[in-house]
Structures are given as C-alpha cells and as structure tokens.
Amino acid sequence: MKGRGKVEINNMWGKKVPESLLKKAVLLTLAREGKKGEREKEVSLVLVPSSIMRGLNLKFKRKSSLTDVLAFPFKEEVGPAKELLGEVVVCPDVAVYQAEERGHSLEDELLLLVIHGVLHLLGYRDDREEERKLMEEKERGILKLLGRKENIV
C-alpha cells in the first residue's frame, strides 16, 4: 500500500478508536476498488458523536434520523482540493449499537462502515438491490483481506 493514498483522521467522538486499522481499511479499499487517479488521493475520515451526525444527516440528506455513515465526494479539480477524494463521516455511537445488535465487535463495525463510506466516495451506490449486493460483495472481499469475518456484512 506504499505510495498510495493518504488518510487524515479527525476523532471528534472523543474515545479511543483503532486509527491505524481504520487507515489500513481506507487504503486497502482505495487500492482494490479505486480507478487510476483515485488510488493516490486523500480521504478525510471524521468520527463524530450522535448529536453531530444527526445534524449532518438533516442538513445534507434532509433526514432527521441518526445514521451510521455519510460520504461526501469532492469533485474539485483545482487547488488543494484536487488531491482530496472526499470525506467519510462515521458515528461510533451508532456503530456501538449496531455491533451489539449484530453480535460482533465495535472494531469490526467501524471497519465495515469505513469501507462502506470509501466505496461511496469511489462511486458505488446502494439505492437499488443489485447495487447494494455489489457493494456488500466488495465489503466482504476487503474485510477478508483485512483478516476479518466476512459474514458481518
């Protein structure tokens, strides 16, 4: 993964997270699924508490509910933003709940959400059944490469 993209993490959640593992997941997703020119770009990963995520979901998706992950692709081709693929915002508060509900670790849930968000930055969609299945297949493959259980998807 050397010479590949760059990852900046901003942990606004305030609790410890496995940053090096999350970075590895971003870089592996870029390397495996990114097209030429995307693999070398920077991804901003932000971890936020539920209060902030709810506000972001309302502002950008017009939904007043809480969500686990949002992805904001950047399309600027000038200035410093041209090196930025986009930003993935994850809510660990939701991840804690989902991990418990699904019977796996918080670390695995955070990995899944980060991979999911980066796939969205790369243009993958999950609005329709066939698109969702393709994304889930990609997520399972990346989790396997990370040495994680694929069945958490």
Residue pairs with C-beta under 8 A, 6 or more apart in sequence:
1 24
1 27
1 28
1 31
3 40
4 27
4 30
4 31
4 39
4 40
5 26
5 27
5 30
5 31
5 34
5 39
5 40
5 41
5 42
5 43
5 85
6 41
6 42
6 43
7 22
7 23
7 26
7 27
7 42
7 43
7 44
7 45
8 42
8 43
8 44
8 45
9 19
9 22
9 23
9 45
9 46
9 47
10 44
10 45
10 46
10 47
11 17
11 19
11 47
12 46
12 47
12 48
12 49
12 52
13 47
13 48
13 49
13 92
13 93
14 49
15 92
17 47
17 92
17 110
18 107
18 110
21 107
21 111
21 146
22 45
22 110
22 111
22 114
23 45
24 146
25 111
25 114
25 115
25 118
25 142
25 146
26 43
26 45
26 88
26 114
26 118
28 142
28 145
28 146
29 114
29 115
29 118
29 119
29 122
29 142
30 38
30 39
30 41
30 43
30 85
30 118
30 122
31 39
32 138
32 141
32 142
32 145
33 118
33 119
33 122
33 124
33 138
33 142
34 41
34 85
34 122
35 122
38 85
38 122
41 83
41 84
41 85
42 83
42 84
42 85
43 84
43 85
43 86
43 87
43 88
43 118
43 121
44 84
44 86
44 87
44 88
45 87
45 88
45 90
45 114
45 117
46 87
46 88
46 89
46 90
47 89
47 90
47 91
47 92
48 56
48 89
48 90
48 91
49 91
49 92
49 93
50 66
50 91
50 93
50 94
52 91
53 66
53 67
53 70
53 89
53 91
53 93
53 94
54 64
54 65
54 66
56 70
56 89
57 63
57 64
57 65
57 66
57 67
57 70
58 64
60 70
60 72
61 67
61 70
66 91
66 93
66 94
67 91
67 94
68 90
68 91
68 94
68 95
68 98
68 113
69 88
69 89
69 90
69 91
69 113
69 114
69 116
69 117
70 88
70 89
70 117
71 86
71 87
71 88
71 89
71 117
71 118
71 120
71 121
72 86
72 87
72 88
72 89
72 121
73 85
73 86
73 120
73 121
73 123
74 81
74 84
74 85
74 86
74 87
76 82
76 84
85 121
85 122
86 121
88 114
88 117
88 118
88 120
88 121
89 117
90 110
90 113
90 114
90 117
92 106
92 110
95 106
95 109
95 110
95 113
96 106
96 109
98 109
99 105
99 106
99 108
99 109
102 109
102 152
104 149
104 152
108 143
108 148
108 149
108 152
109 152
111 143
111 146
111 148
112 139
112 143
112 152
112 153
115 138
115 139
115 142
115 143
116 135
116 139
119 135
119 138
119 139
120 126
124 131
124 134
124 135
124 138
125 131
125 135
126 132
126 135
136 153
139 153
140 150
140 153
141 150
143 149
143 150
143 152
143 153
144 150
